[in-house]
Amino acid sequence: MKFKTMITFLFAAMLPFIAFADTLTLKKNHPEKYTVKKHDTLWDISAKFLNAPWLWPHLWRANDHVNNPHLIYPGDVLTLVWIDGKPQLTRKRLKKLSPKARISNQEDPIPTIPLASITAFLSRDHIVEPSLLEDAPRLLGDALGTPRFFEGDIFYAEGKFDSKRLHGVYRVGELYKDLDTDEELGQELTFIGHAEVSVSQKVKSTDKVTPFDFLKSSRDAKQGDLILPIPEYETYPAYFIPQPVDEKITGHIIAALNNAIAIGKWDIIVINKGHRDTIKIGSMFGIFRKGAGILVSDNKIIYQSDGNSMEQIGDPDLVLPAEQIGELMVFKVYEKVSIAIVMRSSDVMSTRYIIKGLNF
């Protein structure tokens, strides 16, 4: 007897405030068992079983040994079982046999997504309102006219600063704008390094300039970089729970943050949706390639890809439907924009691709 691949499962125990759809679709060739490997993610494991891997919270089942069913470790054996007609993944844990059998958690549990891909973007980089930077203090240089500064150097910044605060050196990056309205959505600030007001007797403060010790840097600082207090520590979860988004919420990819020209899986992108659009950490969007325009003229068919025609003859008579080629998950949210990671892509993508909420 064949099992039905469309099943209903209400995931209320662990996530009572998240409204997941109650339909799962198992892949036709899904495995019956899987041994967790180092560098696996919950997303990739779920993709082996589900056509829609963002529904992974439905699939895991708690047992008597571990209170949190999402703490999966390398070496664990996952088995697909059916309980009351519903598929669930059970887990057999690695055990250490000396002197008494006990669960061994020597390795970290696997994350939802590859945290190494997003760590830099969770730390100190920011996107702020451009108006907030108009009078921001800047790095002036030193008495020798040094053009670049590195860890261990001393430099001057304009203005007076709180000597008890740790400060950051930031470089102004891209000004993000809405592709449709040209609204300014935010100014990118790239974190350069840490600095603090210098206590060296060799340099002195005045009412207009303050010496700084460059404590730690990821790259060189330059004249004109901003000197700003380090924001209060922001906490982000290590486990990102997929969140549904109203499918009426649509937008665009407006930038790639890891210098990706051809955007693909695990690349980091900026979208033109944020807090004001009710976006939150974990929000899921589908990524769509705009439908090609087709123009029939003199028995010729001209295709337009993303609105750029191969030969400009006139307006197309027909526009094909947009094609979904991937999904993204938001992991950092600002007022007007969010930073997201591409979770799946069936083809290379670029900025201007359409995003649409996944209301699962």
C-alpha angles and dihedrals in degrees: 000000000000120000116234112249093205108072139161124237128168110210099199105131100071104022107033094159098049117083107216120179112251100231126095127182117203119209114254093237098037116151122249092217135020131186112217114238133200112272092025118135130208087242095056093044091050090049088063089061107026134054087212105042093183086076090067095121088070093058103054120086126201119231137193095270103055127037094202111059091198095065097100119167134199109271095031113132113224118202126192110226134171119233118182088344093307127112118237135168115236122190136220109203128217110253134202114220105207123128094327128009110260138155112269117213099177092139129056116260115258115265129232091248133007101284092195088068094058105029095097091051093049093054122062110329113110144185113215140172107278091227090064091065099053095098098022113140117251140207108264102186130234139287091270096056093243109182098203134034131204139187109303096026127121120227138168126244127194118257136013121301138196105259090205094060127082111231134203131218110226133185121213110241136174123346105226117217133183110258093219105036101024088229113160105247102179148319118250116231117194116205113234104174151303125286138173135193107278121246093191115129089218094073130047135203125231133185089270106035137039127195117230134197110224099224105178133356140183091200140356121295122225140200109279096033114135123253110209136162113263106255120243111281112278118211121215127182122253088214115055113203112209111246125202119239126203106261089224088071107092133167145136143271102250103178146004113227101197096058091259113163093182106038118217144151116332093011117136119238142174121232128195095241127091146144093321088060092051091252116158139179108292096026111154126216134179116231117224135193111220113251116257119252116233122206122189113200128152090349090305124124115208119193122210117202116202089343096303110114125213088220122014108228103138144295114327118253092217136027117201119224118271113264122225109228103165152347135244135200123212116228104167126037132198129176098272105009139035136205115231142175123230106241098184138006129177092190139014115282138195140194117295091046112140122250125200130186118260106224099190 
